[in-house]
Amino acid sequence: MTSRERVAAALEHREPDRVPLDIGATTVTGISAWALYRLRVALGLSAEGEPVRVTEPYQLLGEVTDDLREALGIDTQGMGGSKTLFGWENRDWRPWTLPDGTPVLVPAAFNTQPEPDGSVLQYPEGDRACEPCARMPAGGYYFDTLCRQPPLDEETLDPADNLQEFEPLSDAELAHYASTAERLHRETDHAIVCGMPGLGFGDIALVPAMWIKHTRGIRDVEEWYASLALRKDYVKSVFEGQLEIGLANLTRIAEATGDRIQVAMITGADFGAQRGLFASVASYRELFKPYHVAVNEWIHAHTPWKTFIHSCGAVEELIEDFIEAGFDILNPVQCSAAGMDPGHLKDTYGDHITFWGGGVDTQRTLPFGTPEEVRREVLSRLEVFAPGGGFVFNAIHNIQQGTPPENLVAMFRAIEEFSR
């Protein structure tokens, strides 16, 4: 099978010739630039000192290039909007070093100037005349969002303020989606995974809107979560406006890209923590599910795309609702969380949703285990999830900084071993 056929078979719950593999097609299935640099050196794809590009600057994820896809048998390729979470484009690359000295390339708008305390700030659209929107502490691995919420006045709070980042796609941005999908479909046989804009209802990584210079409305993380209980009508009004704009943009993207896309990533909003839900089943059904249903119904009525939901944590109680809402794919399948036993998930839901992830624990085994422990866990997960299709291999969320390259090699070799 080609990569595209392999992923299609898995998504249709048919067993492909081998387990499909994704690394880097989305911002939640990627690899840190730190780990990527060391993996490339270990595989002989790069020399010591040869930098990798940081293409997702918020999480410092590295660029998965075609030579790595070929070396490891990666079956996917991602696409999305032209700008990062900080509002700038990935272009005009220049050298930088991560806090531990790892060489990387960053876009021109990436601020590399450390503060007196050693931290690094980022600014919306790279405009340092604005208030900073994110901070990486000295020696840190990621950027943390900075609260830029203006003082709230309950009397004048307007849902339109939380819609300022949602707008019709420009002709230039639409052309970007069209040309990218056409190029990837023509030049590769990879399954194309597209991050759809503006449909992550309540995605807490997006609520602060780091790419907007001057935010309005509810932008503080704690205040937004409190609003799910205290301002339900406000939240619903925001989601209704977001849905209207999002469906209009989906219509234009579908017309521009046709059937070149296979997977549409819809939302990355997390509903689970390590031990259980932090948004109740009732809250999901009242505040989120109606909008997920509307998006999935439109996509399935008008396109061949499969829809992808990302939610970390112990979400077993919500999986039936995700299926009823129309999602085809669940990621990251956090098997280390409460109630997320791989065998139970496969037996209970495996005929109705594709598990994209869950291949190895990125909190413990992959970064801190031995290569043999990694091998055993990968083989164990494959034995559970792979039979009958409905599975795309990925680690549980992004591969983290500090993951030894020998453990990554052991992970990929275990996938090869299982395929043989």
Contacts in CASP RR format, 6 or more apart in sequence:
PFRMAT RR
TARGET T0000
AUTHOR 0000-0000-0000
METHOD contacts of the structure
MODEL  1
MTSRERVAAALEHREPDRVPLDIGATTVTGISAWALYRLRVALGLSAEGE
PVRVTEPYQLLGEVTDDLREALGIDTQGMGGSKTLFGWENRDWRPWTLPD
GTPVLVPAAFNTQPEPDGSVLQYPEGDRACEPCARMPAGGYYFDTLCRQP
PLDEETLDPADNLQEFEPLSDAELAHYASTAERLHRETDHAIVCGMPGLG
FGDIALVPAMWIKHTRGIRDVEEWYASLALRKDYVKSVFEGQLEIGLANL
TRIAEATGDRIQVAMITGADFGAQRGLFASVASYRELFKPYHVAVNEWIH
AHTPWKTFIHSCGAVEELIEDFIEAGFDILNPVQCSAAGMDPGHLKDTYG
DHITFWGGGVDTQRTLPFGTPEEVRREVLSRLEVFAPGGGFVFNAIHNIQ
QGTPPENLVAMFRAIEEFSR
1 9 0 8 1.000
1 16 0 8 1.000
1 17 0 8 1.000
2 189 0 8 1.000
3 20 0 8 1.000
3 73 0 8 1.000
3 74 0 8 1.000
3 75 0 8 1.000
3 76 0 8 1.000
3 188 0 8 1.000
3 189 0 8 1.000
3 190 0 8 1.000
3 191 0 8 1.000
4 75 0 8 1.000
4 189 0 8 1.000
4 190 0 8 1.000
4 191 0 8 1.000
4 262 0 8 1.000
5 16 0 8 1.000
6 16 0 8 1.000
6 17 0 8 1.000
6 18 0 8 1.000
6 20 0 8 1.000
6 75 0 8 1.000
6 191 0 8 1.000
7 16 0 8 1.000
7 20 0 8 1.000
7 75 0 8 1.000
7 76 0 8 1.000
7 191 0 8 1.000
7 262 0 8 1.000
7 263 0 8 1.000
7 392 0 8 1.000
8 191 0 8 1.000
8 262 0 8 1.000
9 15 0 8 1.000
9 16 0 8 1.000
9 389 0 8 1.000
10 16 0 8 1.000
10 19 0 8 1.000
10 20 0 8 1.000
10 354 0 8 1.000
10 389 0 8 1.000
10 390 0 8 1.000
10 391 0 8 1.000
10 392 0 8 1.000
11 262 0 8 1.000
11 263 0 8 1.000
11 306 0 8 1.000
11 328 0 8 1.000
11 329 0 8 1.000
11 354 0 8 1.000
11 390 0 8 1.000
11 392 0 8 1.000
13 350 0 8 1.000
13 351 0 8 1.000
13 354 0 8 1.000
13 388 0 8 1.000
13 389 0 8 1.000
13 390 0 8 1.000
14 388 0 8 1.000
14 389 0 8 1.000
15 386 0 8 1.000
15 387 0 8 1.000
15 388 0 8 1.000
15 389 0 8 1.000
16 389 0 8 1.000
18 419 0 8 1.000
19 382 0 8 1.000
19 386 0 8 1.000
19 391 0 8 1.000
19 392 0 8 1.000
19 393 0 8 1.000
19 415 0 8 1.000
19 418 0 8 1.000
19 419 0 8 1.000
20 75 0 8 1.000
20 76 0 8 1.000
20 191 0 8 1.000
20 391 0 8 1.000
20 392 0 8 1.000
20 393 0 8 1.000
21 72 0 8 1.000
21 73 0 8 1.000
21 74 0 8 1.000
21 75 0 8 1.000
21 76 0 8 1.000
21 392 0 8 1.000
21 393 0 8 1.000
21 394 0 8 1.000
21 415 0 8 1.000
22 29 0 8 1.000
22 74 0 8 1.000
22 75 0 8 1.000
22 76 0 8 1.000
22 193 0 8 1.000
22 356 0 8 1.000
22 357 0 8 1.000
22 392 0 8 1.000
22 393 0 8 1.000
22 394 0 8 1.000
23 29 0 8 1.000
23 30 0 8 1.000
23 31 0 8 1.000
23 64 0 8 1.000
23 68 0 8 1.000
23 72 0 8 1.000
23 74 0 8 1.000
23 76 0 8 1.000
23 394 0 8 1.000
23 399 0 8 1.000
24 30 0 8 1.000
24 31 0 8 1.000
24 61 0 8 1.000
24 64 0 8 1.000
24 74 0 8 1.000
24 76 0 8 1.000
24 78 0 8 1.000
25 76 0 8 1.000
25 77 0 8 1.000
25 78 0 8 1.000
25 191 0 8 1.000
25 193 0 8 1.000
25 263 0 8 1.000
26 78 0 8 1.000
26 193 0 8 1.000
26 195 0 8 1.000
26 265 0 8 1.000
26 308 0 8 1.000
26 310 0 8 1.000
26 331 0 8 1.000
27 56 0 8 1.000
27 59 0 8 1.000
27 61 0 8 1.000
27 398 0 8 1.000
28 268 0 8 1.000
28 310 0 8 1.000
28 331 0 8 1.000
28 332 0 8 1.000
28 397 0 8 1.000
28 398 0 8 1.000
29 331 0 8 1.000
29 332 0 8 1.000
29 356 0 8 1.000
29 357 0 8 1.000
29 394 0 8 1.000
29 395 0 8 1.000
29 397 0 8 1.000
29 398 0 8 1.000
30 56 0 8 1.000
30 61 0 8 1.000
30 62 0 8 1.000
30 64 0 8 1.000
30 398 0 8 1.000
30 399 0 8 1.000
31 39 0 8 1.000
31 61 0 8 1.000
31 62 0 8 1.000
31 64 0 8 1.000
31 398 0 8 1.000
31 399 0 8 1.000
32 59 0 8 1.000
32 60 0 8 1.000
32 61 0 8 1.000
32 62 0 8 1.000
32 141 0 8 1.000
32 398 0 8 1.000
32 399 0 8 1.000
32 400 0 8 1.000
32 401 0 8 1.000
32 402 0 8 1.000
32 403 0 8 1.000
33 52 0 8 1.000
33 53 0 8 1.000
33 54 0 8 1.000
33 60 0 8 1.000
33 61 0 8 1.000
33 62 0 8 1.000
33 98 0 8 1.000
33 102 0 8 1.000
33 104 0 8 1.000
33 401 0 8 1.000
34 60 0 8 1.000
34 98 0 8 1.000
34 100 0 8 1.000
34 102 0 8 1.000
34 141 0 8 1.000
34 401 0 8 1.000
34 402 0 8 1.000
35 399 0 8 1.000
35 400 0 8 1.000
35 401 0 8 1.000
35 402 0 8 1.000
35 403 0 8 1.000
35 405 0 8 1.000
35 408 0 8 1.000
36 52 0 8 1.000
36 62 0 8 1.000
36 63 0 8 1.000
36 64 0 8 1.000
37 46 0 8 1.000
37 51 0 8 1.000
37 52 0 8 1.000
37 102 0 8 1.000
37 103 0 8 1.000
37 104 0 8 1.000
38 404 0 8 1.000
38 405 0 8 1.000
39 68 0 8 1.000
39 405 0 8 1.000
39 408 0 8 1.000
39 409 0 8 1.000
40 46 0 8 1.000
40 50 0 8 1.000
40 52 0 8 1.000
40 68 0 8 1.000
41 47 0 8 1.000
41 48 0 8 1.000
41 50 0 8 1.000
41 405 0 8 1.000
42 405 0 8 1.000
42 406 0 8 1.000
42 408 0 8 1.000
42 409 0 8 1.000
43 68 0 8 1.000
43 71 0 8 1.000
43 72 0 8 1.000
43 409 0 8 1.000
45 67 0 8 1.000
45 68 0 8 1.000
45 71 0 8 1.000
46 52 0 8 1.000
49 103 0 8 1.000
50 103 0 8 1.000
51 95 0 8 1.000
51 103 0 8 1.000
51 104 0 8 1.000
51 105 0 8 1.000
52 62 0 8 1.000
52 63 0 8 1.000
52 104 0 8 1.000
52 105 0 8 1.000
53 62 0 8 1.000
53 63 0 8 1.000
53 90 0 8 1.000
53 93 0 8 1.000
53 104 0 8 1.000
53 105 0 8 1.000
53 106 0 8 1.000
54 60 0 8 1.000
54 61 0 8 1.000
54 62 0 8 1.000
54 63 0 8 1.000
54 96 0 8 1.000
54 104 0 8 1.000
54 105 0 8 1.000
54 106 0 8 1.000
54 107 0 8 1.000
54 110 0 8 1.000
55 61 0 8 1.000
55 62 0 8 1.000
55 63 0 8 1.000
55 90 0 8 1.000
56 62 0 8 1.000
56 84 0 8 1.000
56 85 0 8 1.000
57 84 0 8 1.000
57 85 0 8 1.000
57 86 0 8 1.000
57 106 0 8 1.000
57 107 0 8 1.000
57 110 0 8 1.000
57 122 0 8 1.000
57 143 0 8 1.000
58 84 0 8 1.000
58 85 0 8 1.000
58 86 0 8 1.000
58 134 0 8 1.000
58 142 0 8 1.000
58 143 0 8 1.000
58 205 0 8 1.000
58 210 0 8 1.000
59 142 0 8 1.000
59 143 0 8 1.000
59 398 0 8 1.000
60 98 0 8 1.000
60 141 0 8 1.000
60 142 0 8 1.000
60 143 0 8 1.000
60 401 0 8 1.000
61 398 0 8 1.000
62 104 0 8 1.000
64 74 0 8 1.000
66 188 0 8 1.000
68 74 0 8 1.000
69 77 0 8 1.000
69 190 0 8 1.000
72 412 0 8 1.000
74 190 0 8 1.000
75 190 0 8 1.000
75 191 0 8 1.000
75 392 0 8 1.000
76 190 0 8 1.000
76 191 0 8 1.000
76 192 0 8 1.000
76 193 0 8 1.000
76 263 0 8 1.000
76 392 0 8 1.000
77 184 0 8 1.000
77 188 0 8 1.000
77 190 0 8 1.000
77 191 0 8 1.000
77 192 0 8 1.000
77 193 0 8 1.000
78 184 0 8 1.000
78 192 0 8 1.000
78 193 0 8 1.000
78 194 0 8 1.000
78 195 0 8 1.000
79 177 0 8 1.000
79 180 0 8 1.000
79 181 0 8 1.000
79 184 0 8 1.000
79 192 0 8 1.000
79 193 0 8 1.000
79 194 0 8 1.000
79 195 0 8 1.000
79 261 0 8 1.000
80 177 0 8 1.000
80 180 0 8 1.000
80 194 0 8 1.000
80 195 0 8 1.000
80 197 0 8 1.000
81 173 0 8 1.000
81 176 0 8 1.000
81 177 0 8 1.000
81 195 0 8 1.000
81 197 0 8 1.000
82 89 0 8 1.000
82 173 0 8 1.000
82 176 0 8 1.000
83 89 0 8 1.000
83 211 0 8 1.000
84 90 0 8 1.000
84 107 0 8 1.000
84 211 0 8 1.000
85 205 0 8 1.000
85 206 0 8 1.000
85 210 0 8 1.000
85 211 0 8 1.000
86 109 0 8 1.000
86 110 0 8 1.000
86 122 0 8 1.000
86 123 0 8 1.000
86 124 0 8 1.000
86 125 0 8 1.000
86 126 0 8 1.000
86 133 0 8 1.000
86 134 0 8 1.000
86 210 0 8 1.000
86 211 0 8 1.000
87 109 0 8 1.000
87 124 0 8 1.000
87 125 0 8 1.000
87 126 0 8 1.000
87 210 0 8 1.000
87 211 0 8 1.000
88 107 0 8 1.000
88 108 0 8 1.000
88 109 0 8 1.000
88 110 0 8 1.000
88 125 0 8 1.000
88 126 0 8 1.000
89 107 0 8 1.000
89 109 0 8 1.000
90 107 0 8 1.000
91 107 0 8 1.000
91 108 0 8 1.000
92 107 0 8 1.000
92 108 0 8 1.000
93 105 0 8 1.000
93 106 0 8 1.000
93 107 0 8 1.000
93 108 0 8 1.000
94 105 0 8 1.000
94 106 0 8 1.000
94 107 0 8 1.000
94 108 0 8 1.000
95 103 0 8 1.000
95 104 0 8 1.000
95 105 0 8 1.000
95 106 0 8 1.000
96 103 0 8 1.000
96 104 0 8 1.000
96 105 0 8 1.000
96 106 0 8 1.000
96 110 0 8 1.000
96 112 0 8 1.000
97 103 0 8 1.000
97 104 0 8 1.000
98 104 0 8 1.000
98 401 0 8 1.000
99 138 0 8 1.000
99 139 0 8 1.000
99 140 0 8 1.000
100 139 0 8 1.000
106 112 0 8 1.000
109 125 0 8 1.000
109 126 0 8 1.000
110 122 0 8 1.000
111 120 0 8 1.000
111 121 0 8 1.000
111 122 0 8 1.000
111 123 0 8 1.000
111 126 0 8 1.000
111 128 0 8 1.000
112 120 0 8 1.000
113 120 0 8 1.000
114 120 0 8 1.000
114 138 0 8 1.000
115 121 0 8 1.000
117 138 0 8 1.000
118 137 0 8 1.000
118 138 0 8 1.000
118 139 0 8 1.000
119 135 0 8 1.000
119 136 0 8 1.000
119 137 0 8 1.000
119 138 0 8 1.000
120 135 0 8 1.000
120 136 0 8 1.000
120 143 0 8 1.000
121 132 0 8 1.000
121 134 0 8 1.000
121 135 0 8 1.000
122 132 0 8 1.000
122 133 0 8 1.000
122 134 0 8 1.000
122 135 0 8 1.000
122 136 0 8 1.000
122 143 0 8 1.000
122 210 0 8 1.000
123 130 0 8 1.000
123 131 0 8 1.000
123 132 0 8 1.000
123 133 0 8 1.000
124 130 0 8 1.000
124 133 0 8 1.000
124 210 0 8 1.000
124 211 0 8 1.000
124 212 0 8 1.000
124 213 0 8 1.000
125 211 0 8 1.000
125 213 0 8 1.000
127 213 0 8 1.000
130 213 0 8 1.000
130 214 0 8 1.000
131 146 0 8 1.000
131 148 0 8 1.000
132 146 0 8 1.000
133 145 0 8 1.000
133 146 0 8 1.000
133 148 0 8 1.000
133 208 0 8 1.000
133 210 0 8 1.000
133 211 0 8 1.000
134 143 0 8 1.000
134 144 0 8 1.000
134 145 0 8 1.000
134 146 0 8 1.000
134 210 0 8 1.000
135 143 0 8 1.000
135 144 0 8 1.000
135 146 0 8 1.000
136 142 0 8 1.000
136 143 0 8 1.000
136 144 0 8 1.000
137 144 0 8 1.000
141 400 0 8 1.000
141 401 0 8 1.000
145 205 0 8 1.000
145 208 0 8 1.000
145 210 0 8 1.000
145 221 0 8 1.000
146 208 0 8 1.000
147 208 0 8 1.000
147 219 0 8 1.000
147 220 0 8 1.000
147 221 0 8 1.000
148 208 0 8 1.000
148 215 0 8 1.000
148 219 0 8 1.000
149 208 0 8 1.000
149 215 0 8 1.000
149 217 0 8 1.000
149 218 0 8 1.000
149 219 0 8 1.000
149 220 0 8 1.000
149 223 0 8 1.000
150 215 0 8 1.000
150 216 0 8 1.000
150 217 0 8 1.000
152 217 0 8 1.000
152 218 0 8 1.000
152 223 0 8 1.000
157 217 0 8 1.000
157 218 0 8 1.000
157 231 0 8 1.000
157 234 0 8 1.000
158 217 0 8 1.000
159 234 0 8 1.000
159 237 0 8 1.000
159 238 0 8 1.000
159 241 0 8 1.000
161 216 0 8 1.000
161 217 0 8 1.000
161 218 0 8 1.000
162 207 0 8 1.000
162 216 0 8 1.000
162 217 0 8 1.000
162 218 0 8 1.000
162 238 0 8 1.000
163 238 0 8 1.000
163 241 0 8 1.000
163 242 0 8 1.000
163 245 0 8 1.000
164 209 0 8 1.000
164 212 0 8 1.000
164 215 0 8 1.000
164 216 0 8 1.000
165 198 0 8 1.000
165 206 0 8 1.000
165 209 0 8 1.000
165 211 0 8 1.000
165 212 0 8 1.000
166 198 0 8 1.000
166 241 0 8 1.000
166 242 0 8 1.000
166 245 0 8 1.000
166 246 0 8 1.000
167 245 0 8 1.000
168 245 0 8 1.000
168 248 0 8 1.000
168 249 0 8 1.000
169 177 0 8 1.000
169 197 0 8 1.000
169 249 0 8 1.000
169 252 0 8 1.000
169 253 0 8 1.000
174 252 0 8 1.000
174 253 0 8 1.000
174 256 0 8 1.000
175 256 0 8 1.000
177 194 0 8 1.000
177 253 0 8 1.000
177 256 0 8 1.000
177 257 0 8 1.000
178 256 0 8 1.000
178 257 0 8 1.000
181 192 0 8 1.000
181 194 0 8 1.000
181 256 0 8 1.000
181 257 0 8 1.000
181 258 0 8 1.000
181 260 0 8 1.000
181 261 0 8 1.000
182 257 0 8 1.000
182 260 0 8 1.000
184 190 0 8 1.000
184 192 0 8 1.000
184 260 0 8 1.000
185 192 0 8 1.000
185 260 0 8 1.000
191 262 0 8 1.000
191 263 0 8 1.000
192 260 0 8 1.000
192 261 0 8 1.000
192 262 0 8 1.000
192 263 0 8 1.000
193 261 0 8 1.000
193 262 0 8 1.000
193 263 0 8 1.000
193 265 0 8 1.000
193 308 0 8 1.000
194 253 0 8 1.000
194 257 0 8 1.000
194 261 0 8 1.000
194 263 0 8 1.000
194 264 0 8 1.000
194 265 0 8 1.000
194 305 0 8 1.000
195 264 0 8 1.000
195 265 0 8 1.000
196 249 0 8 1.000
196 250 0 8 1.000
196 253 0 8 1.000
196 264 0 8 1.000
196 265 0 8 1.000
196 266 0 8 1.000
197 246 0 8 1.000
197 249 0 8 1.000
198 206 0 8 1.000
198 242 0 8 1.000
198 245 0 8 1.000
198 246 0 8 1.000
198 249 0 8 1.000
199 242 0 8 1.000
199 246 0 8 1.000
199 250 0 8 1.000
199 266 0 8 1.000
199 267 0 8 1.000
199 295 0 8 1.000
200 206 0 8 1.000
200 242 0 8 1.000
200 266 0 8 1.000
200 267 0 8 1.000
200 268 0 8 1.000
200 269 0 8 1.000
201 239 0 8 1.000
201 242 0 8 1.000
201 243 0 8 1.000
201 267 0 8 1.000
201 269 0 8 1.000
201 288 0 8 1.000
201 291 0 8 1.000
201 292 0 8 1.000
202 224 0 8 1.000
202 235 0 8 1.000
202 239 0 8 1.000
202 269 0 8 1.000
202 288 0 8 1.000
203 267 0 8 1.000
203 268 0 8 1.000
203 269 0 8 1.000
204 221 0 8 1.000
204 224 0 8 1.000
204 225 0 8 1.000
204 269 0 8 1.000
204 270 0 8 1.000
205 268 0 8 1.000
207 218 0 8 1.000
207 219 0 8 1.000
207 221 0 8 1.000
207 224 0 8 1.000
208 215 0 8 1.000
208 219 0 8 1.000
208 220 0 8 1.000
208 221 0 8 1.000
209 215 0 8 1.000
209 219 0 8 1.000
218 224 0 8 1.000
218 227 0 8 1.000
218 231 0 8 1.000
218 234 0 8 1.000
227 234 0 8 1.000
227 235 0 8 1.000
228 235 0 8 1.000
228 279 0 8 1.000
228 283 0 8 1.000
228 287 0 8 1.000
229 283 0 8 1.000
232 286 0 8 1.000
232 287 0 8 1.000
235 287 0 8 1.000
236 287 0 8 1.000
239 287 0 8 1.000
239 288 0 8 1.000
239 291 0 8 1.000
240 291 0 8 1.000
242 291 0 8 1.000
243 291 0 8 1.000
243 294 0 8 1.000
243 295 0 8 1.000
246 295 0 8 1.000
247 294 0 8 1.000
247 295 0 8 1.000
247 298 0 8 1.000
250 295 0 8 1.000
250 298 0 8 1.000
250 299 0 8 1.000
251 302 0 8 1.000
254 302 0 8 1.000
254 303 0 8 1.000
258 303 0 8 1.000
259 303 0 8 1.000
259 304 0 8 1.000
261 303 0 8 1.000
261 305 0 8 1.000
262 304 0 8 1.000
262 305 0 8 1.000
262 306 0 8 1.000
263 305 0 8 1.000
263 306 0 8 1.000
263 307 0 8 1.000
263 308 0 8 1.000
263 329 0 8 1.000
264 299 0 8 1.000
264 303 0 8 1.000
264 305 0 8 1.000
264 306 0 8 1.000
264 307 0 8 1.000
264 308 0 8 1.000
265 308 0 8 1.000
265 310 0 8 1.000
266 292 0 8 1.000
266 295 0 8 1.000
266 296 0 8 1.000
266 307 0 8 1.000
266 308 0 8 1.000
266 309 0 8 1.000
266 327 0 8 1.000
267 292 0 8 1.000
267 309 0 8 1.000
267 310 0 8 1.000
267 311 0 8 1.000
268 309 0 8 1.000
268 310 0 8 1.000
268 311 0 8 1.000
269 288 0 8 1.000
269 310 0 8 1.000
269 311 0 8 1.000
270 310 0 8 1.000
270 311 0 8 1.000
270 312 0 8 1.000
270 313 0 8 1.000
271 277 0 8 1.000
271 278 0 8 1.000
271 279 0 8 1.000
271 284 0 8 1.000
271 288 0 8 1.000
271 311 0 8 1.000
271 313 0 8 1.000
271 315 0 8 1.000
271 318 0 8 1.000
272 278 0 8 1.000
272 279 0 8 1.000
272 311 0 8 1.000
272 312 0 8 1.000
272 313 0 8 1.000
272 314 0 8 1.000
272 315 0 8 1.000
272 337 0 8 1.000
273 313 0 8 1.000
273 314 0 8 1.000
273 337 0 8 1.000
274 313 0 8 1.000
274 314 0 8 1.000
274 336 0 8 1.000
274 337 0 8 1.000
274 338 0 8 1.000
275 314 0 8 1.000
275 337 0 8 1.000
275 338 0 8 1.000
276 313 0 8 1.000
276 314 0 8 1.000
276 317 0 8 1.000
276 337 0 8 1.000
276 338 0 8 1.000
277 314 0 8 1.000
277 315 0 8 1.000
277 317 0 8 1.000
277 318 0 8 1.000
279 287 0 8 1.000
279 288 0 8 1.000
281 317 0 8 1.000
281 318 0 8 1.000
281 321 0 8 1.000
284 318 0 8 1.000
284 321 0 8 1.000
285 321 0 8 1.000
289 321 0 8 1.000
289 324 0 8 1.000
289 325 0 8 1.000
292 309 0 8 1.000
292 322 0 8 1.000
292 325 0 8 1.000
292 326 0 8 1.000
292 327 0 8 1.000
293 324 0 8 1.000
293 325 0 8 1.000
293 326 0 8 1.000
295 307 0 8 1.000
296 307 0 8 1.000
296 325 0 8 1.000
296 326 0 8 1.000
296 327 0 8 1.000
297 326 0 8 1.000
299 305 0 8 1.000
299 307 0 8 1.000
300 307 0 8 1.000
300 326 0 8 1.000
306 328 0 8 1.000
306 329 0 8 1.000
306 354 0 8 1.000
307 326 0 8 1.000
307 327 0 8 1.000
307 328 0 8 1.000
307 329 0 8 1.000
308 327 0 8 1.000
308 328 0 8 1.000
308 329 0 8 1.000
308 331 0 8 1.000
308 356 0 8 1.000
309 322 0 8 1.000
309 327 0 8 1.000
309 329 0 8 1.000
309 330 0 8 1.000
309 331 0 8 1.000
310 331 0 8 1.000
310 332 0 8 1.000
311 318 0 8 1.000
311 322 0 8 1.000
311 330 0 8 1.000
311 331 0 8 1.000
312 332 0 8 1.000
312 334 0 8 1.000
312 337 0 8 1.000
312 397 0 8 1.000
313 334 0 8 1.000
313 337 0 8 1.000
313 340 0 8 1.000
314 334 0 8 1.000
314 337 0 8 1.000
314 338 0 8 1.000
314 339 0 8 1.000
314 340 0 8 1.000
315 322 0 8 1.000
315 334 0 8 1.000
315 337 0 8 1.000
315 340 0 8 1.000
316 339 0 8 1.000
316 340 0 8 1.000
316 344 0 8 1.000
316 345 0 8 1.000
319 330 0 8 1.000
319 345 0 8 1.000
319 348 0 8 1.000
319 349 0 8 1.000
319 353 0 8 1.000
320 349 0 8 1.000
322 330 0 8 1.000
322 353 0 8 1.000
323 349 0 8 1.000
323 352 0 8 1.000
323 353 0 8 1.000
327 353 0 8 1.000
328 353 0 8 1.000
328 354 0 8 1.000
329 353 0 8 1.000
329 354 0 8 1.000
329 355 0 8 1.000
329 356 0 8 1.000
329 392 0 8 1.000
330 353 0 8 1.000
330 354 0 8 1.000
330 355 0 8 1.000
330 356 0 8 1.000
331 355 0 8 1.000
331 356 0 8 1.000
331 357 0 8 1.000
331 394 0 8 1.000
332 356 0 8 1.000
332 357 0 8 1.000
332 358 0 8 1.000
332 394 0 8 1.000
332 395 0 8 1.000
332 396 0 8 1.000
332 397 0 8 1.000
333 340 0 8 1.000
333 342 0 8 1.000
333 345 0 8 1.000
333 355 0 8 1.000
333 356 0 8 1.000
333 357 0 8 1.000
333 358 0 8 1.000
333 359 0 8 1.000
333 396 0 8 1.000
334 340 0 8 1.000
334 358 0 8 1.000
334 396 0 8 1.000
334 397 0 8 1.000
335 341 0 8 1.000
335 342 0 8 1.000
335 345 0 8 1.000
335 358 0 8 1.000
335 359 0 8 1.000
335 361 0 8 1.000
335 381 0 8 1.000
335 396 0 8 1.000
336 361 0 8 1.000
336 363 0 8 1.000
336 364 0 8 1.000
336 396 0 8 1.000
342 358 0 8 1.000
342 380 0 8 1.000
342 381 0 8 1.000
342 384 0 8 1.000
342 385 0 8 1.000
343 384 0 8 1.000
345 355 0 8 1.000
346 355 0 8 1.000
346 384 0 8 1.000
346 385 0 8 1.000
350 390 0 8 1.000
353 390 0 8 1.000
354 389 0 8 1.000
354 390 0 8 1.000
354 391 0 8 1.000
354 392 0 8 1.000
355 385 0 8 1.000
355 390 0 8 1.000
355 391 0 8 1.000
355 392 0 8 1.000
356 391 0 8 1.000
356 392 0 8 1.000
356 394 0 8 1.000
357 391 0 8 1.000
357 392 0 8 1.000
357 393 0 8 1.000
357 394 0 8 1.000
357 395 0 8 1.000
357 396 0 8 1.000
358 381 0 8 1.000
358 385 0 8 1.000
358 394 0 8 1.000
358 395 0 8 1.000
358 396 0 8 1.000
359 377 0 8 1.000
359 378 0 8 1.000
359 381 0 8 1.000
359 382 0 8 1.000
359 385 0 8 1.000
359 393 0 8 1.000
359 394 0 8 1.000
359 395 0 8 1.000
359 396 0 8 1.000
360 366 0 8 1.000
360 374 0 8 1.000
360 377 0 8 1.000
360 378 0 8 1.000
360 381 0 8 1.000
360 395 0 8 1.000
360 396 0 8 1.000
360 411 0 8 1.000
361 377 0 8 1.000
361 395 0 8 1.000
361 396 0 8 1.000
362 395 0 8 1.000
362 396 0 8 1.000
362 397 0 8 1.000
362 398 0 8 1.000
362 399 0 8 1.000
362 400 0 8 1.000
362 403 0 8 1.000
363 396 0 8 1.000
365 373 0 8 1.000
365 374 0 8 1.000
365 377 0 8 1.000
366 374 0 8 1.000
366 395 0 8 1.000
366 399 0 8 1.000
366 400 0 8 1.000
366 403 0 8 1.000
366 407 0 8 1.000
366 408 0 8 1.000
366 411 0 8 1.000
367 400 0 8 1.000
367 402 0 8 1.000
367 403 0 8 1.000
367 404 0 8 1.000
367 407 0 8 1.000
369 407 0 8 1.000
370 407 0 8 1.000
371 406 0 8 1.000
371 407 0 8 1.000
371 409 0 8 1.000
371 410 0 8 1.000
372 410 0 8 1.000
374 407 0 8 1.000
374 410 0 8 1.000
374 411 0 8 1.000
374 414 0 8 1.000
375 410 0 8 1.000
375 411 0 8 1.000
375 413 0 8 1.000
375 414 0 8 1.000
375 417 0 8 1.000
378 410 0 8 1.000
378 411 0 8 1.000
378 414 0 8 1.000
378 415 0 8 1.000
378 418 0 8 1.000
379 414 0 8 1.000
379 417 0 8 1.000
379 418 0 8 1.000
382 393 0 8 1.000
382 414 0 8 1.000
382 415 0 8 1.000
382 418 0 8 1.000
383 418 0 8 1.000
385 391 0 8 1.000
386 418 0 8 1.000
393 415 0 8 1.000
395 411 0 8 1.000
399 408 0 8 1.000
END
